[in-house]
Amino acid sequence: MYTQGLDQAGKSGTARSAEETPERLEAFQARIDAEEKIEAKDWMPEAYRRTLVRQISQHAHSEIIGMQPEGNWLTRAPTLKRKAILLAKVQDEAGHGLYLYGAAETLGVSRDRMVADLLSGKAKYSSIFNYPTLTWADIGAIGWLVDGAAIMNQIPLCRCSYGPYSRAMIRICKEESFHQRQGYEIMLTLCRGTGEQKAMAQDALNRFWWPSLMMFGPSDATSTHSAQSMQWKIKRFSNDELRRKFIDVTVPQAEFLGLTVPDDKLHFNRATGHYEHSDIDWQEFYEVISGNGPCNRQRMAKRRKAHDDGAWVRAAAQAHAAKQAARAAA
């Protein structure tokens, strides 16, 4: 989709800084305020570029790592139809990762560099994918809650100020909407089944509710990058705003299923028109982000093994490309 892939890491930082005059920075912000799209070959502040590289690459890593929890159930889906749907979904996530790596490449960072940062532990991915999928109901909870939270966060990204990212998100969000419906349909089927099946759905909701709320990132008071990202219109809503929207939409869905959200303090505030909830355990969030979640080591070990096992494929592709180039030159 985006194939520039030019690594500008070696470009002179001094030269870049010299370009960032007050007049240029003001003109750049004026373009942002006017809702113009910034394209790959346009001038941009180095901090804007770094912010996008960090966000888009982390998003891409999350899609790739996120294949693992659901891939865990590909051989154990309850029916052939469920297996086919889940397989298609996992393939979608792989495609999302490739779209996003391509969008990040337009900013001058190579895919090899991004992958190396992930495998070394330098780059992060969404904390939610470090939780285990213990039952089939977890696949439903991931579709309903995790993909639901992703859609809430990603639909505004379709209006991101950086053109390649915003255009990639349009297709991704269309596909994520199907994933969310698929997950909710699994939960609905379980809740209309036996008592044991409904209990399994409730257990999945209990385990994935709080990690899903953490997906939106730290509270606005402690978020490091949120304010600047909103000024540049990379983000359109703050973390807390998106989290509140998600809760307002999801709680009625849980009630329709006949499930109980695991929060004793959850209640609807008629004055504000929003749900109030208990404080989030941010210590757990930071522990998971730091690599101490239930499945952090397992996820990275599998990712590194897959990368090593695929070395021969990458080498073959490079050899084929070199041979084709040699023939064209001859």
Buried (B, 14 or more C-beta within 10 A) or exposed (E): BBEEBEBEEEEEEEEEEEEBEEEEBEEBBEBBEEEBBBEBEEEBBEEBBEBBBBBBBBBBBBBBBBBBBBBBBBEEBEEEEBBEBBBEBBEBBEBBBBBBBBBBBBBBBBBEBBBEBBBEEEBBBBBBBBBEBEBBBBBBBBBBBBBBBBBBBBBBBBEBBBBBBBBBBEBBBEBBBBBBBBBBBBBBBBBEEEEEBBEBBBBBBBBBBBBBBBBBBBBBEEBEBBEBBBEBBBBBBBBBBBBBBBBBBBBEBBEEBEBEBBBEEBEEEEEEEEBEBEEBEEEBBEBBBEEEBEBBEEBBEBBEEEBEEEEEEEEEEEEEEEEEEEEEEE
